[in-house]
Amino acid sequence: MLYRTQIPNRGKRHANPRAATPAIGIDANRFRVGALVFLLLAGSAAGLAMAAEPGRTSGDAPRIDLPGMGPEPGFAEIDKDSDARITREEARSAGLNRLLARWDDADTDHNGFIGLAELEGFRLQRKALQEGRNDRADDATRRQPSSDRQAGAGPRAADGGQRNGGASDVRQTAAGRADADQPVLTTGKGSFKSPETVVWDERRDVYLVSNVNGGLTDVDDNGFISRVAPDGTILERDWIAGEGNPSVVLNGPKGMLLTDRYLIVADVHTVRAFDRESGAPVHEIRVYGSTMLNYPAVGPDGKTLYVTDTGKADGQDGAVYRLTDSGAKAVAQGESLQRPDGLLAHEGGLLVTPFGKGAREVYKLGMDGKRQPFAQMPAAQLDGLLRLPDGSLLVTSWAGNAVYQVKDGQTQTVASGIRSPAQIGYDAKRQRLLVPVLRDDELRIYSLSSES
């Protein structure tokens, strides 16, 4: 069965991030388009729901194509008043969000405008950076030992450890069921900076960890995504990084979703897509009016992308957005959502974990925006949300310092003593629970195997 998943237009930094009308445009290396259609292939309705879930690792990832793309606009098309220079407003109207994000770099004569030669130079530089990144990824894969490639592992750093970071503290303990004092492995100390989400890339057999590296809503372009081996080795600390990389903007990356070809990342005001093999930027969706985008998920129809906006501490600007060709539209918003965080497709609607201080209830949000109760947790400030292969749910709680499991209408604690457990992942190959501990700058790995 073939499902269409629409991932609409890309955007970058904007002078007015709270503009009432979304002004969305796509700027890829050589293309521009008003909307993208994503094709999601799943084996069944159940498989579709699993593919849409945060941290899902069983079955095929959504298969995505980028059809119907046209060329980037030429200088004359952008220069609406034909005065031989491009203003920021003209660039914004043309959807040139990458140019806007790197305006000072492109404006080589620093006169506040972009001329024809400056635009061509900017595009050539961007193309060279992208091609160089792809070549480095290909070279790293070729240098990888054949045994690692057969096992599905990603390319390791040249020194066998992490890149662009100090030594990481990897601590290993005896394997067993998830326990407050007995993670199988702990890694990231000295390297991670506010790790918020971890996903298992089944194809490469690596863990991807998003690092906020600063304030949760700071637009500072210093966020990064790390690649970690299952043994805890940090293969590349700055696999995707905003700082020092003109081709990438990454401020405070949080929730991540893997598709067949892309890694989708929620980043403050923008949902970004990167090539899942090379890490090169591919696509962006700016959500105007958002405060802190937190987690992306494919909806129950298999063709619509949703994202939570956790908002500010008072909860008044929290929202769940539906992303369409015509822009981001709120399914629901306001204080009643109690700062929506985790997101998961479920029985024609979306399950939401609220991060509000007194919020203990995982609730179901209908496509009409109505809230229905689903399950009460022992403690509040719920964050991560994940469905295991047996159909049970895992939920993290900052107030409880714990990970809870909801199964057959019952809730139990599967891991505790975890300060600030954020968006969790699951390694289906090893039956492992992957817990990023945001305030402790580390990744804890627990065994969920029935065998001790």
N, C-alpha and C positions, 0 to 999 in steps of 0.2 A: 504494500500500500504506500502511495506517495503522498506526502504532506508538504504543503507550502508554508514556509516560515518567513515572515516579512521582518527584516531588520532595517528600519528606515535610516534616514540620512545622518551623515556624520557632521559634527561641529567641533570647534575648539574654543579657545578663550574668547570672550566677548566683552566688549566694554560695558554692556548692560545685561548681566546674567539673569536679571529678573524681568526681561522684556515680556510684555503680555502676549505677544504673538511669536511663536517659535520661528526663527529664521534659520532653517536647517539646510546645509549643503554638504556635499561629499567632495573631498579632495584627496585622491590617491595619487600614485606616482604619475600616471599618464591619463587618468580618467576623471570624469565628473559626472554625477548622476543625481537625480532628485530623490530616488528611492532604490533600495536593493531588495530582491526577493531571495529568501533563503529556503532551500529545499531540505526538508527533514524526512529521512527515511527510517522507519521503525517497523519491526516485525509484527506488532500487534498493538492494540489500544494500551495494554499494560506496558509494553515496551516503550511506547510513546511517552507515557507518564513518567517512566523512569528516566528517559533521556532528558526530560525537562527539569529534573530535580537537581537542586544544588548538591555538588559533590558526588553525583551519580557516577558509578564506575562499571556497572554491569551492562552488557550489550553494546551495540554500536553507538558511537556518538552521532549527533545529528549531522547529516550530510548537507553541505552548503555550497551553492554556486553563486556567482555574481554576474547574472546575465544583463543584457540591455544597457551596457555602459557606453557612453559617448566620450569624445575627446574633451580635454580641459578647454575652457574658453580662451580665445586669443586676446592679445592686448587690446585691440580695437573694440572687441565685444565688452571688455571690462571697463574701458575708458568711455563711459557713457557721454561725457560732455566734450569728448574729442580735444582735450587740452594737452595731450601727450604726457600725461602723468596720472597715476592711480592713487586715489585717496583711500583712507581706511574704510570709509562708507561704501565706496565703489567695490572694494575687495569683499566687504561683508555682504553686499547685495549679490555678488557673484558666487558666494559660498566658499571663498578662498580662506578657509579657516587655518590651514597650516601657514600660509603667508601672514595672516594676522598674528598667529602665535610667535612667529619669528620676524616680526616686522623690523625691529631694530637691526637685525643681522642682514636682512635683505636691502634695507635702505642704506647703501654703502656711502652715499654722500651726505647722509644725515640731514636732509632737508624736509623730512616729514612726508615725502611722496615716493612712489615707486615708478621708475622709468622703464622703458622697454628693455634696455640692456640689463637692468637690475632684476627684472622679472625673469628673463631668460637665464641669467646667472643663478638665481635662486633655484629655479627648476632643475638646472643641470647639476647643481650641488646636491640637491635632494635625491636625484636619481643615482648619482655616484655613491652617496651614502647608503642607499637602499641596496644597490648591487653589491657593494663591498660587504654589507652585513650578510647577505645571502651567500656570497662566496666564502666568508669565514665559517658560516654554519655548515656548508658543504665540505669544506676542508676538515673541520673538526670531526664530522661524521666519517670521512674517509680514513682519518688517523685513528679512529676508535678501533680497538681490537675486535677481531671478527667474533670472538666469543661473547663480547658485550653486545654487539649488534644483534646476534642471534637471540640473546636473552631479552632484547628490547630496551637496553639501557641507552641513555643519551650520551653524547660526547662528554668526556671528563675534561676538567681543566688541565692545562699542560703540566702542572706540578702534582697532579693526582688529587688535588683538593679544590678549594674555592678560588674564584677569581675576584679581584677588587675588594678584598676584605682581609681582616686580621684572622688569626687562628680561631677556629670554632671549637668549643668544648662539646665533645660527643661523649655522653655517658650511657653505658649499657648496663641493664640489670637482667635478672633471670626472667625468662618469658613466662607468661601466665595470663589469666583473665585480667581485664582492666581493674586497677586497684589504685586507691589514692596514693599509695607509697610505692607502687611498682609499675611504672611505665617500662616498656621493653627498652626504650631508647629515648634520650633527650639530646637535642642538638640546636645549634644556632646562637648560643651565648657568645657575645663578642662580635657577632656578624649581623644578626637580624636587628631591625629597628621597627618596633611595633608591628609584628607579624599579625595579619588580620584574617587571612583565608588560606587554606591549603587544599589543593586538589591533586588527585593521583592521575598522571598521564599514563594510561594503560599501554599505549603504543610504545612509548619510550621507557616505561617502567621507572619513572622519576616522579618526585613530588614537586609541585610548583607552589611557592609561598609568596603571597603579596605582602609587601612591607610599606606601611604608611610613611614612616620616617618623618615624624613631625606631628603637627596638629591635624586632627581628623578632617577638618575642612580647609586646611591651608592650601592655597594655590601657589605652590613653591617649586614645582617641577623637580623634586628630589626623591620621589617614590621609586621603588624598584621591585622586581619580581625575581626570585631566586629559584634555581634548580637544585634539588637535593636528591641524592641517591638513597635507596631504601636502607643502606647501612649507616645513614646519617652524614655521609660526606657531602659537603656543599660543593657541588660541581661548578656552579657559577652563581656567585652572590648577586651580581648585577646583570643577569641574563637579559632582562628588559629594564632599562633605567632612563629616567628623564635627565638627570644631571650629567652634563658632559656629552650628551648625545643630541645633536641638532635635529635628527630625524624623528625623535620621540618626545612627546610631552606626557608625563606621568606624575601627577601631583600626590594624591593619597590613595593608592589602589586598595580596594577592599574586596568585595565578592567577585568570584571568577566562575566562569562556565566554559567548559570545553565542548567544541563542536568538531565535526570531521576535519575541518581545515583551520579553524580559528580558536583563539583564546579570547573570550569576551570578559571585559573587566569593568566594574563600576568604579569611577574615579571622580569623586566630589560632585561636579556638575555634568560630567560626560560619561557615556558608555563607550568604551574603546574596544576595537577588535585588532588582534595581532595574529600574524601567521603562527600556527602552533608549532611548526618545525623550526623556523628561523628566528621567531620573535619580532619580525619586522612589522611596523604599523601598517594596517590595511584599511581601517574604516573607523569612523567616529560618529556618535550621535550625541548632540548637545541637548540637554534637558533644561530649558530656560525656566527659571522660577524655582529650581531645586536648591536644597541646602546641603544635603549630604547623601548622595546616592550610595546605596549599600550593597544590594544583591540583585543580580539579574537572573531571570528564569524564563523558560519557554512556557507559555500558557497551556491549558488543557486542550485547546483546539489544535495544538501542534504547529501553529503558523504565526503566533504573535509573541513578541518579546515584552516582558514586564520587568520593572525594576522598582525596588523600594527606595524611598527617601526617608531616612530616619529623622531628619530635621534637627531642630535645636532641643535643648533640655526641657523647655516648657511644653514640647509636644505639639504646639499649635500649627506648625508647618510641615508635619510629617505627611507622607503620601505614598500611594502605590500608583505608578504610572504605566499606562499602556503605550507602547511605541508603535506608531503607524506611519504611513507615507506622508500624512499631513501634519505630523508632529507628535509630541508627547502629550497625552491627555490623561488626566487623573481619573482613575477608576474610583478612588475614594481619597479623601484627605481631611486633615484636621486632628483635633485633640482626641477624638474617639478611637483613633487607630493606635494610640499609646506608643508612638515612635516605632513604626514597622521596621523590622530588620531582616531576618531570614525569610525566604520565599520558596514555595514548593507547589507545583501543580497537584491538584487532588480532587477527584470526583466532580469535574465540571467547574471547579473554582480554584482558589489559591489558599494554601495554608500560610499563615503569617506568625512569626514570633515577634512580639513587641518588646522593646527595650526600655519602656517606661519604668520608673522606679518601683511602682506598685503593681506592675503588670505581670501576672503569673499565668495567664491563660493563652495557650495557643488557639488561634481562632481561624475560622474559614471565611474568606472574603469572596462573595459571589461576584459574577461579572457585572451585576447591577450595583455593586458597591456596598451591598448590605453585609453586615457582620453576623456570623453565627458562632456559638461556642463550640470548641472541639475537645480540648483537654486541659485540665488544670495541672500546673507544675508545683512542686514543693516550695520553690522560691522564685523571685521575680528577676527582672532585667534579663529577659531571654534574648539570645543572640543566634547561635548556629542552629541550623535545621537540616536534617539529613534522613533519607529513607534507606534502610538496609535491605539486602536481598530477600530477607524473610518477611518484608512488609512492615516491620516495626519502625518507629521513628526515634531519632536521637535529637535531643534538644540541649543546648548549653545555657547555663544561668550564671551571670556575674554575681548576683546576690547570694546564690547558693554555692559558688565556687565549684560547680559540678557539671557533669553530663548526665542527663536523664534519658531513660528509654521508655517509650510508650508502646506497649504491646498487649493486645487482647483487652483493652480497656484499663489496664493497670500501668502504673508508673513506678519505676525503680531507679535507683542511682547506680550507674555503671562505672563512674569515675568521679572522685572528689578531691578536695584539697588543691584545686586548680584555680589560681587567681586570674581572673579575666579570660576565661575560655571563649574564643571567638568562633569564626565560621569553620566548622570541622570538615574533614574529608574522610574517605574510606578507601583502603587498599584491599580490593577484593581478592587479589592473588594470595595475600598473606593474612587476610582477615584482621586487618589492623585499623584501629581508630586513630586518626591523625588530628591532634589538637594544637592549634597555634595559641600560645599564651601571650597576649598582646603586651601586657605590662611587664612581663619578665623576659621579653625578647628571646623566646625560645619555642621550639616545636617539640611537643611530647607525643610519643607514639606508644599506644597501648594495644595489647592483644585482645581480640574479641573471640578467639578460637575457643571452642568447647573443651579442647584438650589443653591441659596445663603443662 
